[in-house]
Amino acid sequence: TKRTEQVVGGKVTDGSIKRLTFRLLRGGELLGTGRVTSLRHGDKDIKEAKEGQECGLRTESAIPLQLGDVLEVFIKELKRKEK
């Protein structure tokens, strides 16, 4: 699948958002994943946007984003299995 780059505006509704991988949810359904490649607040590049803050995001995803989509940003954690 070809990944398309898109610039969108959004508001952080829970937690914070960083330049990481995201799950794309539309109408409560998981459609796929993508990645936040850049974050901006006003005319400044930022590392993180916190809850309640509005920001601009540059994203890469195989699925074009639409108004009302929810991006769930997550960190992959590797854990060792207990023996």
N, C-alpha and C positions, 0 to 999 in steps of 0.2 A: 504494500500500500504506500502510495506517495504521501509524504507528510507536507502539509501546507502551513505556511506561516501566516499568522493573523495578529492584528493589534486590536485589543478590546479594552473596554473600561469596565470596572466592577467595584464592588464593595465587599470588604471582608466581613462576613456575618458571624464567624466563630473562629477563635484561635488567631492564627496569623498565616500569611502566605509568603513563601520564599521562592527562589528560582529552583524549583524541583519538579518532579514528575507529578502529574495529577490524573485523577479519575474523572471522566466526563459523565455527569448525570443529567438526564433530561426527563422531566416528569417522573422523577424517582427511579428511572431505569438506567442501568449502567450501559453506556454506549461504547466506551473504549477509554484509551488513555492518551496522554500527551505530555508536553513539558513546557513549563514557564521558562522562557529564555532571557527575559528582561522585565524589570519592574520599574515603574516611574511614578512619582508623586509630583504633580505640577510639572516643572521642567527639569527636575532632578532625578537622577538614577538612584534607586534605593535598594538595599539588600533585603528588606522585609517590610511588609505592610501589616499593621496590627488590626485587631477587631474594631469595627466601626469606621475604619479608614477607607477612603476611596483611592483607587490606583489605576494606572494603565498597565496592561500586561501585553508582552509580545509572547505569543504561544506557537508551538508546533504541534499539530495533531492531524491524523488522517481524516478526522471528521470535522467539517466546518462548524464553528461555534454559532449558536443562535441566542437571541435575547431570552433570558430566563434560565439558561443552562447553569448548572452548578459545577464548579471545579473543586474537587477535594484533593488538596495537595498532601502528599505523604512522603515519608522517609522510609526507605527499605532498611530494615535492621537485620543483620545476620546474627544469629544466636547459636552458640555451641550446644550440642545435645549433651545432656547430663548422662554420665555413664553409671 
